[in-house]
Amino acid sequence: MAESEKLMTVNVVTPDGLIYSHKSSIVVMRAIDGERAVMYNHTPFLTPLVIGDVRVKRGKQLNNRVDHIAVNGGYIDFSNNVATIIADSAESARNIDLSRAEAAKKRAEQHLKEAKASHNESSYERASVALKRAVNRINVHQSTQQK
């Protein structure tokens, strides 16, 4: 008799509420100290995340489909086979509006130039973060289009 696949629950929560919740065999994300992968029965942990792509492998029943989610920082808490990602904002790849993300990238690049020219460090930092977020959204969207 075949052993049933051991799956954990992955939830992504933002101030707008729960934006993602599915069973998964593995979730891979970028923490502040590098890339992390979590599987069923992993040791509990809590760690901050950076702007990046969260990849959720859904399991054999769904042909090991991988969902991509653009996350703009936050935290991941893993315990009792539940991975909860708490982020200021997050967006699944299928919900990303590519034209909006590209427009945000252009705006951020323009703000970077202006902040650099005026030697405004705080504006430069804000524009840098906005650029990272826009590039992340574009990359996450494109990662699903290349299949």
N, C-alpha and C positions, 0 to 999 in steps of 0.2 A: 504494500500500500504506500502510495506517495505521500510524503510529509507535506503538510500545508506550508505555504510560504509565510515567513514571519515578517509582518509589516508593522511599521510605526505610523503614527499620525503626524502630518506636517500642517501647521496652521501659520498663516501670515496675517498679522493684525496691524492696522494703522489707526490713527485717530478717527478715521471714517468707519472703522469697524473691521470685521473679518473679511479679508479679500481673497483668501485661498484656504482650502481645507481638504486634504486628500490623504489616502493611505499611500505609503511609500516604502520601497526597499532600501533606499539610500538618499540622503540629501547632502549636497555639496555647496559650500558657501565660502566667502572670503572674510575671514576674521582679521582683526588688527595685526595678528601675528602670523598671518598666512592662510592658505587654503585649508579648510577642514572638511572632512567627510564624516557623516554620522549614519550608523546602521542600527538595526534592532538590538536592544540590550546594551547599548553604549553606556559608559559610565556617565552619570549626570554631570552637567556643567552649565555655566552661564558665561557668555563671552560677548564682547562688543564686535560689531560687524562694520566693515567699510562699504563704501559705494561699490556695488558689484552685482553679478549674476548669481542667483540662487538656482541650482539645478536639482529638480526633484524627479527621481526615477520611480515610476508608478508601480512597477511589479509585473509579473508574468501574465496576470489576467488581462492587463492592458498592453501586452506586447512590449513591456519594458519601456513604454513611452516616457520621454523626458520633458517635463514642463520647465520653462524658464521664467524667472521672475526678476525684474529689475528692482533692486532694493537700495534705498538711499541711506545706508548706515542702519543703526539700530542695535538690537541685541538678539541673540538666540539663547533660549533656555531649553535644555533637554533634560527630561526626567520622566520615568515611568513610560517610556516609549512614546512620548509626545514631544515633538520639536516645535516650539513656539517662537516665531520670529516676530519681534515687535519693532516696527520701523516708523519713522515720521511719514514716509511715503513709500509705496511699493506698487508695482504694476506688472501683471502677467503679460508675457510677450504678445499674446493675441489681442490685448487691449491697448497696446502702444500705437499711438498715431504718429507714424514716421515723419510726416510733414511738420507736425508740431515739434517733434524732437529735433529735427534739423533746423527749424527756425530758432529754437531755444539755443542750439549750439552756436548759430551765427550771432545771436544777440550776446551770448556770453563771451565769444571771441572779441566782439566789438568793445564790450565793457572792459575786458582785459587790456586791450590796447589803450583805452582812455585812462584807466587806472594807472597803467605803467607810465604813460606820458605825464600824468599829474603827480606821480610818486605817492599815490594814495594806497597805503598798504591794506587797510581794511576793505576797501572796494576791490582791490586786487584779489584778496582772499575769497571774498564772496563770489566774484566772477569765476575764480578757479574752481570752486565747488560747483557752481552752476554748470560750468563746462564739463566737469567730470560726470555730473548727473545726466546731462544731455547725451554725452558720448556713450554712457552705460546703457541708456534707453535705446539708442540706435543700435548698439552692438547686440543687445538682447533680442531686439526685433529681428535683426538680420541673422542671428544664429538659428532661428526657426525657419527662415526662408531658404537656407542652404541645404535643406534635407530633401 
